[in-house]
């Protein structure tokens, strides 16, 4: 039984960490990026994710914590990529290893 309790504690901790990271990321993005990406406004996401953090910290009800997990997943999968695209954040790892800031170093070969 202790193994199951330990697993559940790790699950709760992972859900809390995911909600906190989503909340911080939602706070970092600019308000106008939400409008440009055609997503709900920044206040909406801060409230939803803030409630998810509060529920994970204060209310030990798995159903409510799972609802917060769903909100965090929606933010990470749908909202954050759209906001990053609007703000012009690039993903690392794209392009060739010989690419410089103004194009390929190898003369375009």
C-alpha positions as CSV (number, residue, x, y, z in Angstrom):
1,X,0.0,0.0,0.0
2,X,2.9,2.4,0.6
3,X,4.0,2.0,-3.0
4,X,0.7,3.1,-4.3
5,X,0.7,6.1,-1.9
6,X,4.1,7.0,-3.1
7,X,3.0,6.8,-6.7
8,X,0.0,9.0,-6.0
9,X,2.2,11.6,-4.2
10,X,4.5,11.7,-7.3
11,X,1.5,12.1,-9.5
12,X,0.1,15.0,-7.5
13,X,3.5,16.6,-7.5
14,X,3.8,16.2,-11.3
15,X,0.4,17.8,-11.8
16,X,1.3,20.7,-9.5
17,X,4.5,21.3,-11.3
18,X,2.8,21.2,-14.7
19,X,0.2,23.7,-13.5
20,X,2.8,26.0,-12.0
21,X,4.9,26.0,-15.2
22,X,1.8,26.6,-17.3
23,X,0.8,29.5,-15.1
24,X,4.2,31.1,-15.3
25,X,4.4,30.7,-19.0
26,X,0.9,32.2,-19.4
27,X,2.0,35.2,-17.3
28,X,5.1,35.7,-19.4
29,X,3.4,36.1,-22.8
30,X,2.1,39.5,-23.8
31,X,-1.6,40.3,-23.7
32,X,-1.7,41.3,-27.4
33,X,-0.2,37.9,-28.4
34,X,-3.3,36.2,-27.1
35,X,-5.5,38.4,-29.3
36,X,-3.3,37.9,-32.3
37,X,-3.3,34.1,-31.8
38,X,-7.1,34.2,-31.6
39,X,-7.1,32.6,-28.2
40,X,-8.8,33.5,-24.9
41,X,-7.4,36.6,-23.3
42,X,-4.5,36.5,-20.8
43,X,-6.7,37.1,-17.8
44,X,-8.8,34.0,-18.6
45,X,-5.7,31.7,-18.8
46,X,-4.2,33.2,-15.7
47,X,-7.4,32.6,-13.8
48,X,-7.9,29.0,-15.1
49,X,-4.3,28.0,-14.4
50,X,-4.2,29.9,-11.1
51,X,-7.2,27.9,-10.0
52,X,-5.5,24.7,-11.1
53,X,-2.4,25.6,-9.0
54,X,-4.6,26.4,-6.0
55,X,-6.6,23.2,-6.3
56,X,-3.5,21.2,-6.5
57,X,-2.1,22.8,-3.4
58,X,-5.2,23.1,-1.3
59,X,-7.9,20.6,-2.4
60,X,-6.9,16.9,-2.3
61,X,-9.7,15.9,-4.7
62,X,-8.4,14.0,-7.7
63,X,-11.4,15.0,-9.9
64,X,-10.6,18.7,-9.5
65,X,-6.9,18.1,-9.9
66,X,-7.5,16.2,-13.2
67,X,-9.6,19.2,-14.5
68,X,-6.6,21.4,-13.7
69,X,-4.3,18.9,-15.5
70,X,-6.6,19.1,-18.6
71,X,-6.4,22.9,-18.5
72,X,-2.6,22.8,-18.3
73,X,-2.4,20.3,-21.2
74,X,-4.6,22.5,-23.3
75,X,-2.4,25.4,-22.6
76,X,0.8,23.5,-23.5
77,X,-0.6,21.8,-26.6
78,X,-2.8,24.5,-28.1
79,X,-2.2,28.0,-26.7
80,X,1.5,28.1,-26.0
81,X,2.6,27.1,-29.6
82,X,0.2,29.7,-31.1
83,X,1.6,32.4,-28.7
84,X,5.2,31.5,-29.5
85,X,4.5,31.6,-33.2
86,X,2.9,35.1,-32.9
87,X,5.8,36.4,-30.8
88,X,8.3,35.0,-33.2
89,X,10.0,32.5,-30.9
90,X,11.9,30.0,-32.9
91,X,12.5,26.4,-31.9
92,X,16.1,25.3,-31.5
93,X,17.4,22.6,-33.6
94,X,16.1,23.8,-37.0
95,X,18.4,24.4,-39.9
96,X,21.8,23.0,-40.7
97,X,24.7,23.0,-38.4
98,X,26.6,25.2,-40.9
99,X,23.9,27.9,-40.9
100,X,25.0,31.3,-39.7
101,X,22.9,34.2,-38.7
102,X,22.6,35.4,-42.4
103,X,22.4,32.0,-44.1
104,X,24.6,29.0,-44.8
105,X,28.4,29.3,-44.2
106,X,29.1,26.9,-47.0
107,X,28.0,29.3,-49.8
108,X,24.6,27.8,-50.2
109,X,25.7,24.3,-51.4
